[in-house]
Amino acid sequence: MGASSSSFLLAEANVDFMIHGLLKYHLFGQELWLTTTHVGMFLVSIVLMIFAVAVNRKIKKANAKDTPGTLQNIAELVVEMLDKMVDGIMGARGRKFANYILTLFLFILFCNLSGLLGLRPPTADYGVTFGLGIITFCMIQFINIKDNKIGAFTGLFKPLPFLFPINLIGEIATPFSLSLRLFGNILSGTVLMALIYGLLPIFITLGIPSMLHIYFDIFSGVIQTYVFCMLTMVFVTDKMASEE
């Protein structure tokens, strides 16, 4: 029993959830850390900016008579797909949010897929997903007040005045529900993959994890990206004033 326990503890010590503090510094009397999450977000942001600059230069130099290159085709496919998604959920009024949804979609997607490169997905950190939830929440409330004026506040007392606490909790819960759904799904995949790599013999980890990466990093990552963006569009659309 003792030998078995020792072996388990030794294997447990090899499990790496990739939560590491890389650099410690002090700011305003507080101890702060630069972690693997910050590095992941930085790398994802750099990749997205390089992609955006490259596409922008390619589009500006494009000639209508020339055959579009691979990069231009990919960019046009992504933009067209997301434009159709925004139109399908938000209608013509939602086109002004297309740029935000595109940015949100690409950022979350690249964060989710970064696990394929051996990084800890930034979206496996609740600080990241909660920040995205807060941004979406602020946008929802801004549109609500902008379009409905005083109705944004009186609507909390409908259909009956005594439902105000429930309606208020429902509004406040929005960023938490958005962020926890994304965080929980990505973190579960990260934890499971770390356990597999840390606890299973190396000859097993050469094949099985590749299939799991397809599910947790690609399939689940794409689905959770779509769900977050779809709910964002649904919540914003719900607060828009009717066309009538």
N, C-alpha and C positions, 0 to 999 in steps of 0.2 A: 504493500500500500504506500509505504514511504517512497519507494523508488518511482512508483506511478505518479505520485503527487509532485515529486521533484521534476519529472519529465514534463508534466503539464505546465508547471511554473516556468520551466526553461523555454518551452514553446511559446507560452504567453508573453515572455519577455521579448520574443522576436516579432510580435505583432506591432505594426507601425501604422497608426491612424493618420500620420503625416501632419500632426498638429505640433509645430515646432516654433519656438521663439527664436528668431535669427539675430535680432539686434535690440538691445534695451537702451532706452534713453529717457530723460526726464524733461517734462514740460509743465510749467506752472505748478511745480511741486508734486506732480503726479508721475508715477513710474509707468511708462508705456513701452510696448513691444512692437517691433516689426516682425510679422509672422508669415508663415507660408501662404496664408490667405491673401495678404497684401501683395506678395510676389505674384501669386496667381492672377489677381485682378490687374496688376500692372502689365503682365505679359499678354493677357487677353486684350486689354485696352490698346497696347502697342500694335498687336496683330490687326485689330479692327481699324485702327487709324491708318496703318500701312495699306490695308485693303481699300479703305475709302479713298485715300489719296491716289492710289494706283488706278482705281476705277474712274475717278474724276478726271484724271489726266487722259485716260484712254477714251472716255466719252467726248472730251473736248477736241481731241485730235481725230475722232472718227469721221469717216466720209461715208455718205449715204450709198455710194456706189461700191464701197469695199465690203467684203465678207467679214462679219463680226468675228473677233477672236474668241478664244475660250473664256478669258476673263470677262469680256463684255457680255457674252452669252450667259454666264453664271450670274452676273450682276442683274441683268435684265430679267432673268428667270425668277430670282429672289424678289425683286421689286414688284414684278407683275403678280407673283403669287400672294405676296402680302397685301398688295392693293386690292386684290379680289377678296381676300379675307376681311379686310376692313370694310369694303363696300357691302359684303354679304351680311355683316353683323351690325354695322353702324349706319349704312346707307350713305347717300351723297353728303349728308351733313358731317359725316365722320372723316371725310377726306383730309381735313385740316389736322387730324391726329395721326395720319399715316406715317409721318417722319418719326414721331415718338414711338409708335408701335414697332416700326422697323428697327429702330435703335434698341428698344427693349428686347425684341425678339432675338436679334443677333448677339447682344451682350449675354443674355441668359443662356442661349444655345451654346455659344463658345465656352462659357464658364462650365456648363454641364459636360461638354465634350472634352474639356481639358484633362479629365481623368485618363483618357486614352494615351496621353503623353507622359503619364507618370506624375502629374501634378495633383494636388488636392483641389478638387473643384471649389472655387470660391463660394458657390451657392450651397455648399455643405456647411457654411458658417452662417448662423442665424443673424449676425450683424449685417451681412450683405443682403439677405432676402428681406429682412425687416426694413432696411433702408429703401429697397425697391418698393415694398408695400406702402411705406410712408409717402414716397413720391407719387404713387398712384392715388393714394387717399387724398393728398392735397389737390391733385388734379380733379378728382371727383367732386370735392367740395367747392373748388373754384368754379367749375362749370355749373354746379347746382346753384350757387349764389348769383353767378353772372346771368344765368338764363331765367331763374325763378324768383330772383329778388327776395322779398319777404316770405314768399312761399317756401323757400328752402328751410325756413325755421318753423313756420306754421304747419308744414307737412309732417313734422314730428308728432303733432297732436291728432293726426288723422289715422284711421277713420273715427277713432274715439279718443277724447282727451286723456283718459287714464292709461292709454297705451304709450304715452310719451316715454316712460323709462325703457320699455322694450324697444321702441323705435330708436332711441338714443344709443342703447347698447348695440343694436344692429349696425348702426353707422360706425361706431367706434371699433367694432369687431372686424371691419373690413380689412385693414392692413394686417391684422393678426392672422386671419383666415388665409389670406393670399400668401403671406410669408411662411407660415407654418407648413402649408401644403407643399410648397416648393422645397423648403428646407428639409422636411421629414423624408421626402422621397429620395432626394439626392444624398442625404446623410446615410440613410439605410443602405444604399448601394455602396457607398464609400466604406462603411464599417464592415459590411459583409465581404467585400473584396480584400480588405486588410486582414480579416480573420482567415480567409482562404490562403492568402500568400504567407501569412505568419504561422499557421498551424499545420497545414498539409505538407507532406513530403514534396521535395522539389520536382520529382518526376511526374507528379500529378498536376502540379501548377503550370506545367508546360503546355497543357492542352485545355483543360476544363475552364480556366479563367477567361480564355479568349471568347468562349460562348457567352459567359456571364457578362463580359464587357459589352458585347453586342446588345444585351438586354438593358443592363443598368446604365451604361454611358450613352448609348446611341438611342435605343428605343425609348427607354424611360426619360432620358434627357430631352428628346424631341417632344414627347408627349407633355411633359411638365412645362416646357417652354410655351407650347401652344395653349395649354390650359391657363397659364398665368396671363398671357396676352389676351386670350378670349374673355376671361373674367374681367380684365381691365376694360375692355371695350364694352362689355355688357353693363358694367357698373356706370361707366361714363354715359352711355346711351340712355340709361334709365333716368339720369338726372337732367338730360337735355329737355328743353321746353318743346312741347309738341309743335309740329309744323302748322297746326291750325291756329 
